[in-house]
Amino acid sequence: MKVGIGIVCVGDRYLKEFEQIFKPSVVSYAHRHGYDVKIFTSHLDPEHTHIGCISFQKCLVPAAMAEYDVVLVVDADIWLSDSAPALPDPGDKIAIVNEAAQFPKEEYDMIKFVSQPTEYYALADFQLQTDKILNTGFFVCRPALHAQFLREVYDKYIGNAAGHRRWYHYEQACVGYELQTQNRFVLLDNAWNSIYLMYTALGRSVPAVYGLHFAGMGGSTRETELRRYLTTQLPQRLPRWGIRK
């Protein structure tokens, strides 16, 4: 099975940050498992170059990597652990993490900056009764099965992305809404995409994880916090978590 990792990283500042902080871990992970890495440093859709559209262009990565059986689309601010196992096969679904399940509900409710799932989608003008916020910073798909679906999601909503009040949350809401209403997803364990800022908001140390996501943090802060995590994290053997049934 041919597996690739695709990352959209557009802009000199973002590319420099990625190469200094996160790229070594991604390349190391790919090398261990025999995966290819492709970094897209220019817009996959040159007609939509507004900064608010860059995040949305991750939806075009599977089509740009159509030669692969399985593709991991990952944000440029995610660190991958040495203990991360091979990617699980997503089958006919897109495998993705529910960020609202990072912690038990009573702890999640204590984080001041997060929304409840139904509210999260309503803020982007979607009516969806759900207990899930699907985090598009890390998802596994099969281009042969999912590239067209993701392209259709992109085409449907990209016109609203530039300057949208929800910024990158708009892309995530659009994709999550379509995945849930069309039942095109399966959940990955949170160890694949653990959101660092949520742990700090609760004053909790981050356990050993496969992927640590530094969304919502500035470049220097990301580097400082990653160093802190790597310094304090005690080595431990992780179970081989994969797709939840």
Number of C-alpha atoms within 10 A of each C-alpha: 8 11 20 22 22 21 22 26 24 19 13 10 10 16 18 14 19 20 14 11 21 20 22 14 17 22 15 15 21 18 12 12 13 13 21 15 19 14 15 17 14 13 19 18 12 8 7 17 15 12 15 21 24 23 21 26 20 27 25 23 25 29 20 16 20 16 14 19 17 26 28 23 23 23 22 26 23 27 25 23 18 14 17 20 17 15 18 15 18 21 14 14 18 22 27 27 26 21 20 20 16 18 13 9 12 8 12 20 14 12 15 10 9 14 15 16 19 16 16 22 24 14 15 19 12 14 13 16 11 15 13 21 23 25 20 26 22 22 23 27 24 24 22 16 16 20 19 15 17 22 17 14 19 21 12 11 14 18 11 13 24 17 12 15 13 15 18 18 21 26 28 21 24 21 20 22 22 15 20 16 11 9 11 15 23 22 19 23 19 23 20 24 28 27 22 23 20 24 17 13 13 13 9 10 12 17 16 20 18 22 24 24 24 24 16 11 14 10 17 11 11 22 17 11 17 19 13 11 17 12 9 11 13 10 10 9 8 14 9 12 16 19 16 9 6
